[in-house]
Amino acid sequence: MNQMTHPYASERTMPDPDACWDAFLRRDRGVDGQFVGVVLTTGIYCKPSCAARHPKRENMIFLPDPAAARAAGFRACLRCRPDEVGRDRLAVEAAKALIAGAETPPSLDEVAAHAGYAPHHFHRLFKRETGMTPAAYARALRAERLKAALGEENSVTEAIYEAGYNAPSRAYADAERHLGMTPSAWKNGGAGVAIRHALVPTSLGPALVAATEKGLCRISFDEDEADLRRYFPKAELLPADARLDALAKQVSALVDDPAAGADLPVDVRGTAFQQAIWAALCAIPPGETRSYGEIVAAIGKPGAVRAAGTACGDNNLAVLIPCHRVLRSDGGMGGYAYGIERKRALLEREKER
């Protein structure tokens, strides 16, 4: 029976069957708990990371969770114990809610006790499910609150305390890491930040390359200094120096050979979700593509397809963060900020190599 029309299929949103099968082939722990695979010949359901031998593709269907599998008459795998994944995920969600509701970040012992796990075990579990430790999650959450408060409060000091910080020093340290600049610079449109820039000839047309003292903050096509001014209205825009020229040459070479990759310093700001999407894009091997559904499945957010498209559109570093490697679920090219022809050319260059 075709897995797309199986009578046990659920209406719950989940990755498409091809993405689910690919996750099983890779034994991807990152998507455990998002769906289960059912082996029709044995009546067993497993989580994606199950170490058991894979069945033939035609003998496997996918359901959204263990409850749906049990309701359909299947039984849990005794090797991977998929029912436990659901409990783990609920524990992590409870911990995230605790962290979000706390005025000050709770300790690992407090978070683990709330979730009902031993601290050392829950530390590993939380990182597996979210990609960061509980402490890092708390810091990222406060940084997001600070970013929002900076747009609402009358002063930077008010925004810092509104976001839940006990002292400005920690706020500035977190902002430097998560926002790419200090709180006051963020609030004032890049005031006090020097950005050097240049228009660089590439095989796909002129590219705007801009960098702060920390690293690249903008790579784009069909843009110039006026566009850069829109992104950083109060920054000090300066002409290229020797360092920027060297970075620009590497960017131009990357356009010629996007499969080569480049280890370049960057200074980009983004939310925790955007950073996760961009990291997932960079993890796509050159010459391969992924759908938006596969990208959000990889970061544990299977229902955030539309938000993933927005995050790709907010990518400030064209080619270096390879959003050109994302296609529609039907294999179509989809959109690209700098034109479909450039996207197609980049993909073809990667496949050639």
C-alpha positions in Angstrom: 0.0 0.0 0.0 1.3 3.5 -0.9 2.5 5.2 2.3 0.9 8.5 1.2 -2.6 7.1 1.4 -2.3 4.6 4.3 -5.5 4.6 6.3 -3.6 5.2 9.6 -2.1 8.5 8.3 -2.7 11.4 10.6 -3.8 15.0 9.8 -1.1 16.4 12.1 1.6 18.4 10.4 4.8 16.5 10.1 7.7 16.2 7.6 6.9 14.7 4.3 7.5 10.9 3.9 10.7 11.3 1.9 12.2 13.6 4.6 11.2 11.1 7.3 12.8 8.2 5.4 16.0 10.2 4.9 16.0 10.9 8.7 15.8 7.2 9.4 18.6 6.4 6.9 20.8 9.0 8.7 19.5 7.8 12.2 19.0 11.5 12.9 18.6 12.0 16.7 17.7 15.6 16.1 14.2 14.6 14.9 13.4 12.0 17.5 10.0 12.7 18.9 8.7 14.5 15.8 7.4 11.3 14.2 7.8 7.6 14.3 8.4 5.0 11.6 6.2 1.9 11.4 7.6 -1.3 9.9 4.5 -3.0 8.4 6.1 -6.4 8.2 6.8 -6.6 12.0 4.2 -4.2 13.4 6.9 -2.3 15.3 7.2 1.4 15.5 10.6 3.1 16.1 12.1 6.6 16.5 14.3 7.9 13.7 17.6 7.2 15.4 16.8 3.6 16.0 20.0 1.5 15.5 18.0 -1.5 14.2 18.5 -2.7 10.6 16.4 -0.6 8.2 13.5 -2.3 6.4 12.7 -1.9 2.7 11.3 1.5 1.9 7.9 0.0 0.8 7.5 -1.7 4.2 7.7 1.5 6.2 5.1 4.2 6.8 5.4 7.3 9.1 3.0 8.5 11.8 3.2 11.7 13.9 3.7 10.1 17.4 3.7 6.9 19.4 0.0 7.5 20.4 -1.1 7.4 16.8 1.0 4.2 16.2 -0.5 2.5 19.3 -4.0 3.5 18.2 -3.4 1.8 14.9 -2.4 -1.4 16.6 1.4 -1.2 16.4 3.8 -1.8 19.3 6.9 0.0 20.5 10.4 -1.1 19.6 12.2 -2.6 22.6 15.5 -1.4 21.3 15.0 2.3 20.8 12.0 2.7 23.2 10.2 5.5 21.2 7.6 6.1 23.9 10.4 7.6 26.1 11.2 10.3 23.5 7.8 11.8 24.0 8.3 12.1 27.8 11.7 13.6 27.2 10.3 16.2 24.9 7.5 17.1 27.4 10.2 17.5 30.1 12.2 19.8 27.9 9.1 21.9 27.1 8.3 22.2 30.8 11.9 23.3 31.5 11.7 25.9 28.7 8.5 27.2 30.2 10.1 27.4 33.6 13.1 29.4 32.2 10.9 31.7 30.3 8.7 32.5 33.3 11.6 33.0 35.8 12.7 36.6 36.6 16.3 35.4 36.9 17.7 32.3 35.2 17.1 29.2 37.3 20.1 26.9 38.1 20.5 23.5 36.4 19.5 21.7 39.6 16.2 23.7 39.7 15.5 23.1 36.0 16.2 19.4 36.2 14.2 19.0 39.4 11.2 20.7 37.7 11.5 18.3 34.8 12.0 15.3 37.0 15.4 14.3 35.9 18.9 14.1 37.4 20.9 17.3 36.5 23.7 15.7 34.5 21.2 13.6 32.5 18.9 16.5 31.8 21.8 18.7 30.8 22.5 16.3 27.9 18.9 15.7 27.1 18.1 19.5 26.9 21.1 20.1 24.6 20.1 17.2 22.4 16.5 18.5 22.0 17.3 22.2 21.6 20.9 22.4 20.4 22.0 24.4 23.5 22.4 24.0 27.2 19.7 25.3 29.7 22.0 28.2 30.6 22.7 29.1 27.0 18.9 28.9 26.3 18.3 31.3 29.2 20.9 33.7 27.8 19.5 33.6 24.3 16.0 34.2 25.7 17.1 37.2 27.7 18.9 38.6 24.6 15.7 38.3 22.6 13.8 40.1 25.3 16.5 42.8 25.3 16.2 43.2 21.6 12.4 43.7 21.8 12.7 46.0 24.8 15.3 48.2 23.1 12.6 49.0 20.5 10.0 50.0 23.2 11.8 51.5 26.2 12.9 55.1 26.4 16.4 54.2 27.7 18.9 51.5 27.3 19.0 51.0 31.1 15.2 50.5 31.3 15.4 48.0 28.5 18.2 46.1 30.2 16.3 45.6 33.4 13.0 45.0 31.6 14.7 42.1 29.8 15.5 40.5 33.1 19.2 41.4 33.6 20.5 42.2 37.1 23.4 44.2 35.8 24.3 46.1 32.5 27.6 44.2 32.2 25.9 40.9 31.5 23.4 42.5 29.1 26.3 44.0 27.1 28.1 40.7 27.0 25.1 38.8 25.8 24.2 41.5 23.3 27.6 41.5 21.8 27.2 37.7 21.2 23.6 37.6 20.0 23.0 41.0 18.4 26.4 41.7 16.8 26.7 45.1 18.5 26.1 46.7 21.9 22.6 47.6 23.1 23.0 51.3 22.5 24.3 50.7 19.0 21.4 48.4 18.2 18.9 50.9 19.5 20.5 53.8 17.6 20.7 52.2 14.1 24.3 51.1 14.4 25.5 54.4 15.9 29.2 54.1 16.9 29.8 51.1 14.6 32.3 51.5 11.7 31.5 49.5 8.6 33.9 49.3 5.6 32.4 48.4 2.3 33.2 47.9 -1.4 31.5 46.9 -4.6 33.3 43.8 -5.9 33.1 42.4 -9.4 32.1 38.7 -9.5 31.1 36.3 -12.2 27.5 36.8 -11.2 27.6 40.6 -11.2 28.8 43.2 -8.7 28.5 42.2 -5.1 28.4 44.5 -2.1 30.8 43.3 0.6 30.7 45.1 4.0 32.4 44.3 7.3 32.7 45.6 10.9 35.9 45.2 12.8 34.6 41.7 13.8 33.7 40.4 10.4 31.4 40.4 7.4 28.0 41.9 8.1 26.6 42.1 4.5 27.2 40.2 1.2 24.6 41.0 -1.4 24.0 41.5 -5.1 22.3 44.4 -6.8 23.0 46.7 -3.8 25.3 49.7 -3.2 26.2 52.1 -0.4 22.6 53.6 -0.3 21.2 50.1 0.5 23.8 49.6 3.1 22.8 52.9 4.7 19.2 51.5 5.0 20.4 48.6 7.0 22.7 50.6 9.2 21.4 54.2 9.1 23.6 55.6 11.9 26.8 53.5 11.3 29.9 55.2 10.1 30.4 53.9 6.5 34.0 53.9 5.4 35.8 52.9 2.2 37.6 49.5 1.9 41.0 49.0 3.6 43.5 46.2 3.1 41.5 43.8 5.4 38.2 44.4 3.6 39.9 44.0 0.2 41.2 40.6 1.3 37.8 39.6 2.5 36.2 40.8 -0.8 38.6 38.7 -2.9 37.6 35.6 -0.9 33.9 36.4 -1.4 34.5 36.8 -5.1 36.3 33.4 -5.2 33.4 31.9 -3.3 30.9 33.1 -5.9 33.0 31.4 -8.6 33.2 28.2 -6.6 30.5 28.1 -3.9 31.2 24.4 -3.2 34.7 25.3 -1.9 33.3 27.0 1.2 35.2 29.7 3.1 36.2 30.2 6.8 35.5 33.9 7.0 34.9 36.0 10.1 31.2 37.2 10.3 29.3 39.7 12.4 25.6 39.1 11.8 22.7 39.6 14.1 19.7 37.3 14.4 17.2 35.7 16.7 17.9 32.2 18.1 15.5 30.8 15.4 17.3 32.6 12.6 20.7 31.5 13.9 19.4 27.9 14.0 18.1 28.1 10.4 21.4 29.7 9.1 23.4 26.9 10.9 21.2 24.3 9.2 21.8 25.9 5.8 25.6 25.8 6.4 25.3 22.1 7.2 23.9 21.3 3.8 26.7 19.6 1.8 27.7 21.5 -1.4 26.0 20.1 -4.4 22.9 19.0 -2.4 19.6 20.8 -1.6 17.0 20.6 1.1 13.3 21.6 1.3 12.1 24.1 3.8 10.4 21.2 5.6 13.6 19.4 5.9 15.4 22.4 7.3 12.8 23.0 10.0 12.8 19.3 10.8 16.5 19.4 11.3 16.2 22.1 14.0 13.3 20.5 15.7 10.6 23.0 14.5 8.6 21.0 12.0 5.7 23.5 11.9 7.8 26.6 11.2 8.1 26.3 7.4 6.9 29.8 6.7 9.2 31.3 9.3 12.1 29.4 7.8 11.4 31.0 4.5 11.5 34.4 6.2 14.7 33.6 8.0 16.3 32.6 4.6 15.1 36.0 3.3 16.7 37.7 6.2 20.1 36.1 5.5 22.7 39.0 5.3 25.5 36.9 3.8 24.6 35.7 0.4 26.5 32.5 -0.8 28.5 32.3 2.4 25.3 31.2 4.2 23.9 29.1 1.4 20.2 29.8 1.3 20.4 29.0 -2.4 20.5 25.3 -1.5 16.9 25.4 -0.3 14.2 24.3 -2.8 10.4 24.0 -2.6 9.0 20.6 -1.4 8.1 19.8 -5.0 11.7 20.3 -6.2 11.0 23.7 -7.7 13.5 26.5 -7.5 11.4 28.7 -5.2 12.5 32.2 -4.5 15.8 33.9 -4.1 16.5 37.5 -3.1 19.0 38.0 -5.9 17.1 36.3 -8.8 16.4 32.7 -9.8 19.1 32.7 -12.5 21.8 33.4 -9.9 20.4 30.7 -7.7 20.4 28.2 -10.5 24.0 29.2 -11.5 25.2 28.7 -7.9 23.6 25.2 -7.7 25.0 24.2 -11.1 28.5 25.3 -10.1 28.3 23.2 -6.9 27.1 20.1 -8.8 29.9 20.5 -11.4 32.4 20.1 -8.6 
